[in-house]
């Protein structure tokens, strides 16, 4: 591995103070930068003008006037570079190209067998990304980000005992990806990436959010103060292995019984439906049965939503987020979502829910790749302390 600063430009803290709000959408003009940062207009101009001259940001139009001249709109140049972004999934994966302004250029869904192991999977990903780039003007890829369906250590960047990824434990996926693609790379948990994806094009005032990925497994990510919160280890907010009171003693991959993931995930519901004699292959089939009036499927989804809502009630009472976003395949079930809401409003203090928005994802198909790319750009355009999350191979 060569030094990170050999692959990416470095910006001073003074420059980052104006560049970061522009990049994240917190400010879009000199006036908004001054209000956001507390800097004087002359200081803002002194920091913005060199970035324009260097081609890092551009003036791309005007915003509505609030009195006086219309402010010139500022934005990071999208064509500064392109992030190859990957959202690995047990049942479906997504690859995409995201520019440095955070906009999706192209994406494609594909099926990957994660049991083939990291080397084979990442080689296939590289081939698919090359084809996607060739079909979309062959932009120069300058970085890579990958969302993983398993816990990623914030201290080492390695996967930690991913229950649905045999052969991936203790793998530094970002380092492998950097070797394969020859660019700096970052890896994070998929629910964390989806949580960050909600910030892309979202309400700038909704700074505190919880994202629940309820698919084949159950995971969650927390955004606090407009930034991903992972805690010391990287596992902050993960509700997968919270024991559900009164749940059946279903064995979990962690070695305990009755964990939320083991009793309320899509895999758990599919298994329960099969044991009851239903001909289902995945949770989407269970949801379809419920839509067609199957009482068993409806009951399974309602019970799973209630158990999930009971666990989330503790988080909502403790954190009082602006938004609670339910994503993943189970979010397509009105029964599941309604049961979550009912349990939340029954178990939470009124003060915790009176302004709470329970929503489905803004980017249901691409939230993972948008969020992963945003995390890469946060690190690439961040201070040296933030760049520790990136891996750079000798090829980069």
C-alpha positions as CSV (number, residue, x, y, z in Angstrom):
1,X,0.0,0.0,0.0
2,X,1.3,3.4,-0.9
3,X,0.5,6.6,1.0
4,X,-3.0,7.8,0.6
5,X,-2.0,11.4,-0.2
6,X,-0.2,10.2,-3.3
7,X,-3.6,9.2,-4.8
8,X,-5.9,12.0,-3.6
9,X,-5.6,15.8,-3.3
10,X,-5.4,17.3,0.2
11,X,-7.3,20.3,1.3
12,X,-6.7,22.6,4.2
13,X,-9.2,22.8,7.1
14,X,-10.1,26.3,5.9
15,X,-10.9,25.1,2.4
16,X,-12.9,22.1,3.7
17,X,-15.0,24.5,5.8
18,X,-16.5,25.8,2.6
19,X,-16.1,22.8,0.3
20,X,-17.9,20.3,2.6
21,X,-21.2,22.2,2.8
22,X,-21.2,22.7,-1.0
23,X,-20.5,19.0,-1.6
24,X,-23.2,17.8,0.8
25,X,-25.9,20.3,-0.2
26,X,-25.9,22.1,3.1
27,X,-25.1,25.3,1.2
28,X,-25.5,26.3,-2.4
29,X,-24.2,29.9,-2.6
30,X,-21.8,32.3,-1.0
31,X,-24.5,33.7,1.1
32,X,-25.6,30.3,2.3
33,X,-22.0,29.4,3.0
34,X,-21.6,32.5,5.2
35,X,-24.7,31.6,7.1
36,X,-23.8,28.0,7.5
37,X,-20.2,28.5,8.5
38,X,-20.4,31.8,10.4
39,X,-17.6,33.2,8.2
40,X,-17.8,36.7,6.8
41,X,-18.8,37.1,3.1
42,X,-15.3,38.4,2.2
43,X,-13.7,35.3,3.9
44,X,-16.1,33.0,2.0
45,X,-15.2,34.7,-1.3
46,X,-11.5,34.4,-0.5
47,X,-11.9,30.7,0.0
48,X,-14.3,30.0,-2.9
49,X,-12.5,31.9,-5.6
50,X,-9.4,29.7,-5.6
51,X,-11.6,26.6,-5.8
52,X,-13.3,28.0,-8.8
53,X,-10.0,28.9,-10.4
54,X,-8.7,25.4,-9.7
55,X,-11.8,23.8,-11.3
56,X,-13.0,22.1,-8.1
57,X,-16.3,24.0,-7.9
58,X,-18.3,25.8,-10.5
59,X,-21.0,28.5,-10.7
60,X,-23.8,26.9,-12.5
61,X,-26.8,29.3,-12.4
62,X,-28.7,31.5,-9.9
63,X,-31.0,30.8,-7.0
64,X,-34.1,32.7,-6.0
65,X,-33.5,36.1,-4.6
66,X,-34.3,37.0,-1.0
67,X,-33.9,40.7,-1.7
68,X,-31.2,42.2,-3.9
69,X,-29.3,40.3,-6.6
70,X,-29.9,36.7,-7.2
71,X,-27.2,34.6,-5.6
72,X,-24.9,32.6,-7.9
73,X,-25.3,28.9,-7.3
74,X,-22.2,27.0,-6.5
75,X,-21.6,23.2,-6.9
76,X,-18.7,20.7,-6.9
77,X,-17.8,19.8,-10.4
78,X,-19.2,16.4,-11.1
79,X,-16.6,15.5,-13.8
80,X,-13.7,15.8,-11.3
81,X,-13.9,12.1,-11.0
82,X,-16.1,9.0,-10.9
83,X,-16.7,6.6,-8.1
84,X,-17.4,2.9,-8.9
85,X,-20.0,2.0,-6.3
86,X,-21.2,-1.5,-5.4
87,X,-24.0,-2.7,-3.2
88,X,-23.5,-6.4,-2.6
89,X,-26.6,-8.3,-1.7
90,X,-27.4,-11.9,-0.9
91,X,-30.2,-12.1,-3.4
92,X,-29.4,-9.1,-5.7
93,X,-26.5,-6.7,-6.1
94,X,-26.2,-3.3,-7.7
95,X,-23.3,-1.6,-9.4
96,X,-23.1,2.0,-10.4
97,X,-21.1,5.0,-11.4
98,X,-21.4,8.1,-9.3
99,X,-19.8,11.4,-10.2
100,X,-18.0,13.7,-7.7
101,X,-21.2,15.8,-7.3
102,X,-22.9,12.7,-5.9
103,X,-25.1,12.1,-9.0
104,X,-25.7,8.7,-10.4
105,X,-24.4,8.3,-13.9
106,X,-25.5,4.8,-14.5
107,X,-26.4,1.6,-12.6
108,X,-27.1,-2.0,-13.2
109,X,-28.6,-4.8,-11.1
110,X,-27.1,-8.3,-11.1
111,X,-27.1,-11.6,-9.2
112,X,-23.9,-12.7,-7.6
113,X,-23.2,-15.8,-5.6
114,X,-21.4,-14.5,-2.5
115,X,-20.5,-18.1,-1.5
116,X,-18.0,-18.1,-4.4
117,X,-15.8,-16.0,-2.1
118,X,-14.3,-12.5,-2.3
119,X,-11.7,-13.0,-5.0
120,X,-14.2,-14.4,-7.5
121,X,-17.0,-12.0,-6.7
122,X,-14.8,-8.9,-6.9
123,X,-13.3,-10.1,-10.2
124,X,-16.9,-10.4,-11.6
125,X,-17.8,-7.0,-10.2
126,X,-14.7,-5.5,-12.0
127,X,-15.8,-7.0,-15.3
128,X,-19.4,-5.7,-14.9
129,X,-18.2,-2.2,-13.9
130,X,-15.9,-2.1,-17.0
131,X,-18.9,-3.0,-19.2
132,X,-21.1,-0.4,-17.5
133,X,-18.4,2.3,-18.0
134,X,-17.9,1.3,-21.6
135,X,-21.6,1.6,-22.2
136,X,-21.8,5.0,-20.6
137,X,-19.0,7.1,-22.2
138,X,-16.1,5.4,-20.3
139,X,-15.7,7.9,-17.5
140,X,-12.4,7.7,-15.7
141,X,-12.9,5.8,-12.4
142,X,-10.9,7.5,-9.6
143,X,-12.3,5.7,-6.6
144,X,-14.5,2.8,-5.5
145,X,-16.9,2.1,-2.6
146,X,-18.7,-1.1,-1.6
147,X,-21.7,-1.7,0.7
148,X,-21.5,-5.1,2.3
149,X,-24.3,-7.3,3.9
150,X,-22.4,-7.8,7.1
151,X,-20.7,-6.0,10.0
152,X,-17.6,-3.9,9.0
153,X,-15.2,-3.0,11.8
154,X,-14.6,0.7,12.1
155,X,-11.2,0.0,13.5
156,X,-9.8,-2.4,10.9
157,X,-12.1,-2.1,7.9
158,X,-12.6,-5.9,7.9
159,X,-15.8,-7.9,7.8
160,X,-16.7,-9.5,11.1
161,X,-18.5,-12.8,11.1
162,X,-21.0,-12.0,8.3
163,X,-23.7,-14.6,8.7
164,X,-24.7,-14.7,5.0
165,X,-21.2,-14.4,3.4
166,X,-19.4,-17.7,3.9
167,X,-15.6,-17.3,3.4
168,X,-15.6,-13.5,3.9
169,X,-14.8,-13.3,7.6
170,X,-11.9,-11.0,8.5
171,X,-11.5,-10.0,4.8
172,X,-10.4,-6.4,4.1
173,X,-12.7,-6.0,1.2
174,X,-11.7,-2.4,0.4
175,X,-8.1,-3.4,0.1
176,X,-9.0,-6.3,-2.3
177,X,-11.3,-3.9,-4.3
178,X,-8.4,-1.4,-4.6
179,X,-6.1,-4.1,-5.9
180,X,-8.7,-5.3,-8.5
181,X,-9.6,-1.8,-9.7
182,X,-6.4,0.1,-9.1
183,X,-8.1,3.0,-7.3
184,X,-8.6,4.0,-3.7
185,X,-11.5,2.1,-2.1
186,X,-13.8,2.2,0.9
187,X,-16.0,-0.5,2.4
188,X,-19.0,-0.1,4.8
189,X,-22.0,-2.0,6.0
190,X,-25.0,-1.9,3.6
191,X,-27.5,-0.5,6.0
192,X,-25.1,2.2,6.9
193,X,-24.7,3.1,3.2
194,X,-28.4,3.1,2.7
195,X,-28.8,5.4,5.7
196,X,-26.3,7.8,4.1
197,X,-28.1,7.4,0.8
198,X,-31.2,9.0,2.3
199,X,-29.2,12.3,2.7
200,X,-28.7,12.5,-1.1
201,X,-31.3,14.9,-2.4
202,X,-33.1,14.8,0.9
203,X,-34.4,17.4,3.3
204,X,-31.4,19.2,4.7
205,X,-33.2,19.8,7.9
206,X,-33.7,16.1,8.6
207,X,-30.4,15.6,10.3
208,X,-31.3,12.7,12.5
209,X,-32.4,9.5,10.8
210,X,-32.6,5.8,11.4
211,X,-32.6,3.4,8.4
212,X,-33.8,-0.2,8.7
213,X,-32.9,-2.6,6.0
214,X,-35.5,-5.4,6.3
215,X,-34.7,-7.9,3.6
216,X,-33.3,-11.4,3.8
217,X,-31.7,-10.2,7.0
218,X,-32.4,-7.1,9.2
219,X,-29.8,-4.4,9.6
220,X,-29.9,-0.7,10.5
221,X,-27.9,2.5,10.2
222,X,-28.0,5.7,12.1
223,X,-27.4,9.3,10.9
224,X,-26.9,11.8,13.7
225,X,-26.4,15.5,13.0
226,X,-26.3,14.8,9.3
227,X,-23.4,12.3,9.5
228,X,-23.3,8.5,9.7
229,X,-22.8,7.4,13.3
230,X,-21.0,4.1,13.7
231,X,-19.7,4.2,17.2
232,X,-16.2,3.0,18.2
233,X,-16.6,-0.5,16.7
234,X,-18.8,0.3,13.7
235,X,-21.8,-1.6,15.0
236,X,-23.8,1.4,16.4
237,X,-27.5,1.0,15.8
238,X,-27.4,-2.6,14.6
239,X,-30.6,-4.2,15.9
240,X,-30.1,-7.6,14.2
241,X,-29.2,-9.5,17.3
242,X,-31.5,-7.8,19.8
243,X,-33.5,-10.5,21.6
244,X,-37.2,-10.1,21.0
245,X,-39.2,-10.6,24.2
246,X,-41.6,-13.5,24.0
247,X,-40.3,-14.6,20.6
248,X,-40.0,-18.3,19.6
249,X,-36.5,-19.7,20.6
250,X,-35.3,-19.8,17.0
251,X,-31.5,-20.4,16.8
252,X,-29.6,-17.4,15.4
253,X,-26.2,-17.4,13.6
254,X,-24.7,-15.5,16.6
255,X,-25.3,-18.6,18.8
256,X,-28.3,-17.2,20.8
257,X,-32.0,-17.7,20.2
258,X,-34.9,-15.3,19.5
259,X,-32.8,-12.5,17.9
260,X,-34.8,-10.1,15.7
261,X,-32.9,-11.3,12.6
262,X,-33.8,-14.9,13.3
263,X,-37.5,-14.4,13.9
264,X,-38.6,-11.3,11.8
265,X,-36.3,-11.2,8.7
266,X,-37.3,-12.2,5.2
267,X,-35.4,-15.4,5.5
268,X,-37.2,-16.2,8.7
269,X,-40.6,-15.5,7.2
270,X,-39.8,-17.6,4.1
271,X,-38.8,-20.5,6.3
272,X,-41.9,-20.2,8.5
273,X,-44.2,-20.1,5.5
274,X,-42.4,-23.2,4.0
275,X,-42.8,-25.1,7.3
276,X,-46.5,-24.3,7.2
277,X,-46.8,-25.9,3.8
278,X,-46.8,-22.8,1.6
279,X,-44.9,-23.1,-1.8
280,X,-42.7,-20.0,-1.4
281,X,-39.1,-19.4,-2.4
282,X,-38.4,-16.0,-1.0
283,X,-40.1,-13.2,1.0
284,X,-41.4,-11.5,-2.1
285,X,-43.6,-14.6,-2.6
286,X,-44.8,-14.4,1.0
287,X,-45.7,-10.7,0.4
288,X,-47.6,-11.7,-2.8
289,X,-49.6,-14.3,-0.9
290,X,-50.6,-11.7,1.7
291,X,-51.7,-9.3,-1.0
292,X,-53.9,-12.1,-2.3
293,X,-55.6,-12.7,1.0
294,X,-53.5,-15.6,2.4
295,X,-54.2,-15.4,6.2
296,X,-51.0,-17.2,7.2
297,X,-48.7,-14.9,5.1
298,X,-50.6,-11.8,6.4
299,X,-50.2,-13.0,10.0
300,X,-46.5,-13.7,9.5
301,X,-45.9,-10.2,8.1
302,X,-47.9,-8.5,10.8
303,X,-46.1,-10.4,13.6
304,X,-42.7,-9.6,12.0
305,X,-43.6,-5.9,11.8
306,X,-44.8,-5.8,15.4
307,X,-41.6,-7.5,16.6
308,X,-39.5,-5.1,14.5
309,X,-41.5,-2.1,15.7
310,X,-41.1,-3.2,19.3
311,X,-37.3,-3.1,19.0
312,X,-37.4,0.2,17.1
313,X,-39.5,1.8,19.8
314,X,-36.6,1.7,22.2
315,X,-34.4,3.4,19.5
316,X,-37.0,6.1,18.8
317,X,-37.6,6.8,22.5
318,X,-33.8,7.1,23.0
319,X,-32.8,9.0,19.8
320,X,-36.0,10.8,18.7
321,X,-35.1,10.9,15.0
322,X,-36.6,13.1,12.4
323,X,-37.2,10.1,10.1
324,X,-37.4,6.4,10.4
325,X,-36.9,4.8,7.0
326,X,-37.8,1.2,6.3
327,X,-36.1,-0.3,3.3
328,X,-35.4,-3.7,1.9
329,X,-37.8,-6.2,0.3
330,X,-40.1,-6.2,3.4
331,X,-40.8,-2.5,2.9
332,X,-43.0,-3.5,-0.1
333,X,-45.5,-5.0,2.4
334,X,-48.2,-2.6,3.6
335,X,-49.0,-5.1,6.4
336,X,-45.4,-5.1,7.7
337,X,-45.1,-1.3,7.6
338,X,-48.5,-0.8,9.3
339,X,-47.5,-3.2,12.1
340,X,-44.3,-1.3,12.7
341,X,-46.2,2.0,12.9
342,X,-48.8,0.6,15.2
343,X,-46.2,-0.8,17.6
344,X,-44.2,2.4,17.6
345,X,-47.2,4.6,18.4
346,X,-48.2,2.2,21.1
347,X,-44.8,1.9,22.8
348,X,-43.2,5.3,22.3
349,X,-43.8,8.5,24.2
350,X,-46.0,11.0,22.3
351,X,-43.1,13.5,22.3
352,X,-40.9,11.0,20.4
353,X,-43.4,10.3,17.6
354,X,-45.4,13.5,17.2
355,X,-43.1,14.8,14.4
356,X,-41.6,11.4,13.4
357,X,-41.8,10.6,9.7
358,X,-42.0,6.9,9.0
359,X,-41.1,6.5,5.3
360,X,-39.8,4.2,2.6
361,X,-36.5,5.0,0.9
362,X,-36.0,8.0,-1.4
363,X,-33.8,5.8,-3.6
364,X,-35.2,2.3,-3.2
365,X,-33.1,0.8,-6.0
366,X,-29.9,2.9,-5.7
367,X,-29.7,4.1,-2.1
368,X,-26.8,1.7,-1.3
369,X,-24.6,2.8,-4.2
370,X,-25.4,6.5,-3.6
371,X,-24.6,6.2,0.1
372,X,-21.4,4.2,-0.4
373,X,-20.2,6.8,-2.9
374,X,-21.1,9.6,-0.5
375,X,-19.0,7.9,2.2
376,X,-16.1,7.6,-0.2
377,X,-16.3,11.3,-1.2
378,X,-16.6,12.3,2.5
379,X,-13.3,10.5,3.1
380,X,-11.6,11.7,-0.1
381,X,-12.6,15.3,0.5
382,X,-12.1,15.1,4.2
383,X,-9.3,15.6,6.7
384,X,-6.5,13.0,7.1
385,X,-8.4,11.5,10.0
386,X,-11.3,10.7,7.7
387,X,-9.1,9.2,5.1
388,X,-8.0,6.3,7.3
389,X,-11.2,4.5,6.1
390,X,-9.8,4.3,2.5
391,X,-7.5,1.6,1.1
392,X,-5.0,2.3,-1.7
393,X,-3.2,-0.5,-3.4
394,X,0.2,-0.3,-5.2
395,X,-1.8,-0.1,-8.4
396,X,-3.7,3.0,-7.4
